[in-house]
C-alpha cells in the first residue's frame, strides 16, 4: 500500500529534475546566444566536414546577424567542399549577412578549406589561413559509376525504355557515348564558370586572374596569400581578433558559439560521402569538392 505514494514521489522528483535540467539548458543556451552580458561579441560559425546541406549554417548566420550584440562573425571552415547547391546557398547567405555593413564576416581556415569550402570563404570580408592550410581546388567534379561489365558477368541485362534521346544520359548500365560526355562537360563548364565568377566578385579580382588559378589545384595558405586568394596568415584567434577589429569592438572580443549536439547521421555522412558514392549508381551529382 505504501509503494504507490513512494512511486508517485519518485516520479514527481524525476519530473522536477527534468524540468530543472531543461530550464538550465534553455537558460544557458539563451545566455550563450545573446549579448546581454559582456557587451559586443564575435560569433563563431563552424563549417566542418563534407558540405551536404546548408540548413544549419544558414540558420546560425541568420540568428547571429539578427542579434544586435553580435558585431562580427567568424566562419571556421575545415572542409574539402561538397555539394554545389549547398555551397552556393551558404555563399549567398554570407552576402546577405554582410549586406547592410553592420556585421562583418571573416573566414578562419583550418586544415582544409578547399573547393566548396573556398567558395564560401570568398563571400567573406577577409580570409585568414594557417600557413599549412590546404585551400583552393577551384573546380567541379562529377563522378559516375558504370556497372555494365559487372552485370554482363553475372548474366543480368539492363532494359531501358525512354522518351528523349538523352534521358538516360548518366546511366550506369551502358557505356557513355562521346555525345553524352560532351553534354555533361558543358554542364560542368558552366558550373565551373559560376565558381570563378563568385571568387572574382568576392575577392575583387579579374575573372581571368581567377581562371588562371581555377584548374583544380590546391595551395598552401602561404601560397594562397601570394596569389591573393587569402588575406592574412594566422589561426582562429587571429581571425577572431581581426573580426572584432572590423566590427568596431575595442580590446579582446568576447566570443559566442552555438553548441551542437552529436549526430551519428552527420558523422557517417562526413565519413562516407564522396567515398562510397562512386560505388553506388546515383545519377548526376555535381560537387565543388576536393577529390580524395
N, C-alpha and C positions, 0 to 999 in steps of 0.2 A: 504493500500500500504506500510505503514511503518512497518507492522508487520513482513514481511519476513526478512528484514535486521536485525531486533532485534532478531528474532528467530535464524538466522544464527550466530549472535554474541554470543547468549547464548550457542548454540551448540558448537561453537568454544571454548568458555571458559570452557565448560564441558569437551571437548576433551583434552584441555591443562591441566586441573586439573587432569584428569585421567592419562595422560602421566606422570605428576609430581609425582602422588601417586605411580604409578608403578615403576618409576625411583628411588624414595626414598626407596621403599620396596626392590628393587633389590640391591641398594647400601648397605642398612643396612644388607641385607642377605649376601652380598659379604664380608662386614666387619666382620660380625658375624662368617662366616665360614672360614675366613682367619687368618693368623698370621702376617699381615702386620704391625699392631700396637701392642706394648706391649710385643714383643718378644715371647718366647716359651710358649705354653699353654697346659692345660689339657682339653680334650673334655669329655663331659658327654653324654652318650647314655642311654636313658631310655627304659626299657623293662617292661611294666606295663600291668596288666590285663591278661586275658587268652591268651596264645600264640597260635594263629590260623594261622599266616602267618609270614614268615621270611623276606619278601622283604624289609620292612622299616629298620629293624635292620641291615641287610646286607649292604644296601645302605649307611647308616650312617657310619658303620665301614670302608667301602672302602673309603668313602670321607675323613674321618679324617686320616686314615693311609697314604693316598696319599698327605696329607698336610704336608709339611716339618716343619711347625711351631708347629705341634701337637706332643708332645713327649710322651704323655700317654693318655689313655682313661679309664674313669670310667664307668662301666656298673652299672647303678642304677636299680636293679631288685626288683620289687614289684609284684610278680606273683605267682599264685598257680600252674603254669605249663600249659600244653596244649597238642597240637599235637606232636606226636613222631617225625615225619619228620621235622617239623618246628623247634623244639628244637635242633635236630641233625644238621640242616643246620646252625643255628646260632653258635652252638658249633664249627663247622668246620671253620666258618668264623673268629671266635676269634683266633683259632690256626693259621690261615693264617696271621692274623694281627700281631701276635707275632713272626712269623716265622724267620724274619731276626734280631730280637732283638732290632730294632730301637724304636719301640713303645711298651711300657709296658701297660698291661691291668689289672685293679683292679676292683673287684666286690664290690659294696656297697649294702648291703641287707636292704630293707625297712621292712614293717610289715610282709611280706610273700615272701619267695624265696624258694618255695618247688617244688619237682618233676622236671618237665622240667625247672623250674627256677633254681634249683640247678644244673641240668645237664649242663646248660650254664655256670654257675658260676665256675664249676670245670675246665673249659678250661682256666681260667684267671691266671695271675701270683700270685695274692694274693686275699683273700676273707676277707672282713670286714663286720661284722654283729653287729646290736644292740643287747644288752643282751636279749631283749624280742622278737627278730625276731623269726618267726616260719620258720624252714627250714628242709631239709632232704626229707622225703617222697620218698625215692628211691624205686620206684616200677612202675608197669604198671597196667592200669585198662582198661577193656573192658566192656561197658555197653550195653546190648541188651534188646530190648523190646519184649514182647510176647503178642500178641493180640488175640490169638486163642479163649480163653474163651469169650472175648467180641464179636467176630464175630459170635460165636455159639449162643449167647444170642439174637442177632439181626437177626439171620437167614441167615447169609452170609457164603458161603463156599469158601475156597481158592482152586484154581485148579492150580497145578504146573506141567509143562512139562519140563523135563530136560534131558540132556545127561551128564553123570558123576555123580557118586553116591553122591558126597559131594558138588554139585553145589549150593544147597540151604542151605549150611552149617549154616548160621546165620539167617535163615528165621524167621521172627516174627510171621508167620502164623501156626507154628507147634511146638510141644514140642521138645526141644533139646534132642538128644539121648546121651547116655554115650560116644559113639564113637566120635560124634561131639564135645562134651566137651573136650575130650582128645586131639583132633587135635588142637582146639583153645588154649588149655593150653600149648601145645608145642610152639605155636607161641608166646604167652605171655612170656614164659620162655626164649625164645631166645632173644626177645627184652629187657627183664629184664637184661639178661646177658650182652647185649650191653651197657646198662646203667652202670652196675657195672664195666665193663672194662674201660669205659670212665672216671668214677670217680677215679678208681685206677690209671690210667695213669695221669690224671690231678692233682691229689693230692699226687702223688708219694707214694702211699700206696700199700700194698699187696692186691691182689684180695680177699683173704679170709678175710682180715680185713674189706674190704668194704662189702663183702657178709654178714658178721655178723650184719651190720648196715642197710642192704638193705631189710628190711621186711615191708617197707611202713610207718614205724613210723616217727613221727615228733620230732624235737629237738628245744629247745630254742637256741638262738645264743650262750649263755654261755655254754650250754650242747654240742653244736656242736663244740665249740673250744676244749673242753675237749677230744672229740673223733677224733680230727684233721680234721673235715670237714670244719672248719673255722680257719683262721689265727689270726685275731685280733678282738677285740670288739671296736666299735666306730660308729659314724654317717657318713653321706655323706661328711661332711667337713673333717673328719679324713681320709676318703678314698681318697679324692682329694689331701690332703697333702702327703699321702703315695705315690700316683701315681706320683705326682710332684717330690718327692724324688727319686723314682725308675727311672724316666725319666731324671734325672740329672738337674732339674730346681732348681735354688737357690732361697731361700726365698719363699714368698707366691705366688703360681702359679695362673696365670690368667686362667679363665675358659671360654670355648666356648661350646655352645649347640645349636642344631638346633631347631628353632621354629616350633612347629607342629600346623597345623590347626585343628580346631574342626571337628570331623567326627561323625555324628549321627550313621552311619553304624558300626563304631568301638565300639561306646558306647553300642549300642544294642547287638553287638556280645559279648562284655565282660559281659553284664548283663545276657544274656540268654544261652550262650554256656555252656554246661555241666548241665544245669538245665532242659531245655525242650528237650534236645537231647534224654534223656531216655524215653520220652513220644512219640517220633516220630520214627518209624522204618526206620533207615537209613543204615542198613547193618553193617559190621565190621568197627569199629573205635577205633584204639589204642591210648591211651593217657598216657603221663607222666604227671599226674595231681593229685593233692590232692583232694579227693572226699569230697564235702561239699554240 
